[in-house]
Every structure is written in C-alpha cells, then in structure tokens.
Amino acid sequence: MTEPSFIDCIKIQVRSGKGGKGAVHFRREKYIPFGGPDGGDGGKGGNIVLRGSRNYRTLLHLKSKYHIFAAPGEAGSGKLNHGKDGKDETIELPIGTVVFDGETGEFIIDIKYDKQEIVLLKGGKGGKGNNYFKSATNQTPKYSQPGEPYEEKQIVFQLKLLADVGLVGFPNAGKSTLLSVISAAKPKIADYAFTTLEPNLGIVNVRDSHTFVMADIPGIIEGASKGKGLGIHFLSHIERNSLLLFMISSDTKDITNEYKILLKELACYNSELLNKQRILAISKSDLLDEELENTIKKELPTNVPHIFISSFTQKGIPVLKDLLWEKLNKQKFYEVKSIVNRSMSCEQFKR
C-alpha cells in the first residue's frame, strides 16, 4: 500500500519546557572567604509556538511527530550566572488549519495567514537564585526557587482547504476531469466511485490575465453528514470555499432530486454552507442533443444559475470560467463594501 500524500487531521502531544532551578551559591574567592550569595536565576523553559506557513499544503510533515516537547530551562549557577533559556519548538502549519484541544474538543485558533504566530503553551519561568532573596536581615539565604512547571496538552490539527471554488457532487460526476481540463492539476481519474480519496487543488487561468483556485473534493453520498461513505471527513473542506460549483451528470435520472440531496447533506453538516454562492453545472452534456437539453432545463431548480458543460468536447468550459470569475469578483466586492461600511460606522461612533 502506498503512503498517503495528503494528511488533513492529526493529533499530537505537546509540552512546553520546565523552568530551570535557581542556584544556591555563595561567593568564595581568595581573600574573600565569606562572600555573599551569588546564585543565579534559572532559565525560562521553551514555548510551543504555532506558525502559519504557505510552504505547506498538508499536515504530512507532522505524520511521525507523536510528541513535540520544548527544551527546559537550564539551572542557574554561581557568580550570578543565569541558566540558559530553553529553545522554543515552532510547529509550522498550512494556512487553513484549525486547532482544537484534543481532550475537550475546545476550539483554540484558526490559522488564517502566512507567518501568523501564537504561543500555544508557555514555558515555565526560571526560579530565582539565592542572590534574589538577600536582605538586610537575611544576608546568607540558603534557599532558591524551583523553576515553574511545564504545560502539556493533546492538540488536534485539522486542515480545511482554502480555495475560491469548491467542486461538490456525487462520485463520478466528472469533478476530477473538469479540474484536469481547466487547470494544470492531474488528479486520478477512473470510471468508478471514490476515485478521488484526497482533495486536489488547481489554479485556473481566466482570459490569460486572472486566476482563481479550484478544489476537487471527494464525492459526497447520501448520508455523508452522518459519516456514511467518506463522511464528514471531507465535508469540512467545503467550509473554506468562497463559491460552490455543484456538478451533476447529465445521465442522472433525477437531476433536481440529486441537487436537493447534496444541499441536504451540506445543511446537515453546517447550515451556514447554504449561504455560499452556488452554480449548478450539468456535466457530460456532450451526451445530450438539443431537444433533450431543453427538456432538462425545464426541470432544473430556478434559484441557482446553471450551465451545461462537457470536459471532453470543451462545451461550455470558457463560459463557465467567466461565470465563476464574475461571481467571485462580485462576492469580493460585497466583502470589501461591508468592511468599508463597518469602518465608516466606527469613525462616526468615535466622533
């Protein structure tokens, strides 16, 4: 069996470094037999740091990392020498990774951009040496502080793909074929269900001057939101797509019913997915003549734009790319307008 090239969920035990112990030491030199305390402080333990990185598209690099422990701080020593701080452990994550507590399931952070950083677990502070405790009434303290303890957690990292357009449909709807035709992506293509076992990304060029990212997500089946088939394992990737391109094969017995089933599975998983822009593409339309195509048009849902396409003959492909680009730009316009409106409201409030 070949090794998986795509990992989107992984659990790791992480631990910060313990603080170093402060030193109990007294100055002893020639001609100074009874010097005062000079025990140095212990070093700080290393942090566990999470950092977003555009260099990764998957969690595969963490596959063998069952434990990630930061280094402890070193103990202090005489002559006021402070212990060395423990080295931080930085975990680099693909953009679009969501981090959860592995025991409680509590949401921790969403990695949204490159070089985004968060200190997940803080290293323990180093203990104070006995020099810190000297006073007029206690000139020879014979004690110091131990370093603060480390923090430890089980963490779950879950990757959700970031793409402009997500392909949604049952197995064998032609999603992988479409992606291979309109981008440089080379997903596995075959005439059986669940050919796509991992998400594929492709960059689509529009009229030689614009691009957008399309994600081919493994096929959904009825009951996927309850874990059937590939289940919710891949439904999570749809959450990060700006626009959903539903694909249904022209040889489907009831296209409208299949579209409703797909909507139902998305709604059962996360009802907010229904707020995303949608386009319905009838694939393999090279099998249709004009009369049959017109018959199917009358049965299609009226609340979603539709287009007949064929990856084999290129029918409707240029129009589809233009339509997707238009819808994406329209959405970005409204997002920018919303941000501007919120900004204006804040300014008015300040005045």
N, C-alpha and C positions, 0 to 999 in steps of 0.2 A: 504494500500500500504506500502510495506517495505521501510525502509530508505535506500538510496543509500550507498554502502560501498566503492565507488570509486568516487572521485571528481577530475577532471583534469583541471578545469578552474574556476576562482573565481575573483571577483572584490572587492577591499577593499579601503576605505577612510583612508589615513594615515596622521598623523600630528606630527611634532616634537614639542618639548617643547619651550615655550617662555622664554627668558632670564629674570632673576629676576632684579628688580629695585635696583639701588644703593641708599644707605641711606644718608639722610641729617641729621647730628647729630654733636653736639659739646660736648666736654669733660666737664662734670660738676661734680666735687667732692669737698669734704670738703677741704677748704683752696685753692681750685683751681676754683674760680667762673667763670673765663673766659678762660677756656681751648680752645685749637684749635679744628679744625674739626677732627672728628674721625669716620665718616660714612664709613661703609664697602661696598665692592662691592657686587652686586647681583650674584647669582649662575647661571651657564650655564644651558640652557634647555636641556632636554634629546634628544638623537638622535633616529632615526628609523633605525635599523640595520637589514640587511638580512643575514642569515647564512645557508649554505648548511648542511644538516643532513642526514646521511644514515639511521637514525631511522624511517624515513617516506617514504612511497611508494605512497602516495596520498595526496591531499590537504584537506582531510576530516576534519582534526583538525582545519581548518580555516573556516569551514562552517558557524558558528554563529558569526564570527568576522567581522561585518559590518564596524566597526570603530576601529582603533588602534591608540591611542594618547599617546605620550610620556609625561612624567611629566614636568611641568615648573620649572624653577629655582626659588629658594626662594629669597626674598628680603634681602639686606644687613641690618645691624643694627649697633648700636653704639659700641664703643670700638674696632673699626676696625674688627668687626665680619662679615665675608663674608657669604653670603647666601649659602645654600646647593644646590649642583648641582642636576638638575632633573634626575630621573632614565631613562636610555635608555630602549627602547622597542625593543626586538630582535624577529624577525619573522623567525622561522625555516622552511626551505623549502626542499622538496625532491630533490635529485640530478636529474638534467634534467629539472628543472623548468626554464622557460623563463619569464622575467619580462618586461612588457610594460607600458607606460604611458596610463592611462585609458581614457584620453580625446583626445590626439593627435595620439595615436597608436604608438608612437615612441619607438623603442627598447631601453631598459635600460641595462640589463645584463642577462647573461646566467649562471645559477648555474651549474657548471660542476664537483665539487668535494666536499668531506666531509670537513666541517669546513671552507669552503670558506666564507669570510665575505666582506660586502660592507656597508658603511654608505649611506643609501638611501636619508635621509633627515637630515641635521644638525640642532641641537638645537641652538636657539639664544644665543648669548653671553650675559653674565650678564652686567648690567650697572655699571659704576664707581661711587663709593660713593664720597661725597664732599671732603674727605681727599685727593683724587687724584688731585683735582683742586687747592689746596692751593699753593700759591707762595709768593714771597717777596712783591709783590704789591697787592695781594689779599689773606689776611691771614684768612678771615672768609667767604669762599664761601658758599652761601646759596642755592646751586643747585647740582643736581647729574644727572646721565644719566638713562634714562629708559632702560630696557632690550631690546635686539634685538627681532624682531617678530619671530614667528614660520614659518616653511614651511609646505605646505599642498598639497597633490596630491591624485588623484584617481589612483590606481595601479591595473593592471590586471596580475594575476599569471596564467601561462599556463604550465601544466606539459606535457612533452613529454617523453615517456618511454625510458629507457636505456636498451637495450638488444642486445645480439650478433646476434640473428636470429629473424627475424620478419616473421610471417606467413601471407601471402597475398592470398586472394581468395574470391570468391563469397560465400554467405551464404550456409551452408550445404555442403561445400567442404570437411569436415572432419578435420578441423583445431583443434577444441577443443578436438576431440577424439585422435588425434595424440599427443597433448600435455599431455593428461591424461595418455597415454600409455608409453611415453618415459621420463616422469618426475613425481614428486610427486604432481603436481598441480591437482586440482579437479574442473575444470570448469564445468558449467552447460551444459549438452548435451541433445538435443532432436531433433526430426525429423521435425523441421520447421525453417523458415528463422529467422535470428536475435536472435538466442538463446543466443549468446554472446553479451551482451549490455555494457560490460566494459572489458578493456584489462586484460588478465591474464598472469602472469609470472611463468615460471617453470625452475628449474635447471636440466639440462640434464647431466647424467654421461656417459662418453665415456671410455670403457675398464677399469673401476674401478679406474682410476688414473687422469682423466681430466674431467673438467666440462665446460659448457657454458650455458648462459641464453637464453631462447626462449620466445618470446611474442606471444600470441594468440590475434590478433587484430580483432575487429568486422568486419564482412564480408562487402566487397565493392560491390556496384551495379553500373550498367552503369549510369553515370550522377552524381556520388558521388562527383566529384571535383567541381560541381556546387551546391552542397548542397542537392542533392536528397538522399533519404533514411537516413542513419546515417551521410551521407555527410562528409564534411571536418573535422567534429568534431574529427574523429578518424584517418583520413589520416595523421594528424600531428605526430602521434606516430611512423609512419613508418620512419620518418626522422632520428630517433635515433638508428636505427638498422644497424649493420655492414653488414649483409647479408640478402637477401630476399629469402624466400622459397615460391615460388608460388605453390599453391595447386589447382588442378582441378580434379573433379571427373571423373572416367572412363566412367560413363554413360552420360557424356555431349555429345550433338550432334556434336559440332564442337570445339574440344579442342584448336586448333590453334587460332581460332577466339576469343574464350574466353580469351586466354592468351593475345592477342592483345588489347582487351578491357581493361583488367587490366593494361597493360602498358600505354595505352592512359590516363586512369584516373590518374595514378601516374604522368605522364608527364604534364597533365593539372594543377595538383596541384603544382608540383615543378619538373621541368625538370632535376634537379640535382639527383633526385632519380634514374634515369636511369643509372647513373654511378656506382651504387652499384652492387656488385656481386649478381648473381641470379642463382637459381636452380629451375627446374620445377619438381614437384612430381605429378604423376598421382595416386590419391588416390582410394580406394575401388577396387583395381585391383584383389582382390580375385573373383570378378565377371567375370573376363576375362579368356578365355582359351588361350593357346599358340598362336594359329593362329590369334585370334583377337588382341592379344597384339602386334604381329609382324605387323599387318595391321596398328594399331595406331602409332607405332614407325615411320613408313614411312611418316606420316602426321605431325609429331611434328617439331617445329622450330629447325633449326640446329645450331643456335648461342647461345644456352643455354643448359647446362648439364641437362639430365632428368633421372628420376628413377621411377619405378613402385612400389608402396607400398600398404600395407594393414594393418591398425591398428588392424583389427580383427584377422588376421592369423599371424601377425608379418612379413609378406613378405616384404623384402627389408629394414626393420627398422634398423638392425645393419649396413648395408651398407650405409644407409642414414646418420646415426650418424657419421660414419667415414668420409664420404664425407663432411659433414658440418664442422667437426673439421679440416679437411685438408684445406678447403677453408678459414676458419677463421685464421688459422695459417699462411697461405700464405699471407693474407692481412696484418696481423700484421708484418710479415717480411718486406714487402714493406714499411709500415709506419715507421718502425724503420730505414730502409735503407735511406728513404727520410730525416728523422731527422738528421741522421749521415752526409749525403751529405750536408745538409744545414749548419751544424755545421762546416764541413771542409771548406766550401766556406767562412764562416765568418772568420775563422782562417787565410785563405790565404789573405783575404781582409785586416786584421789587420797588416799582415806583409808588 
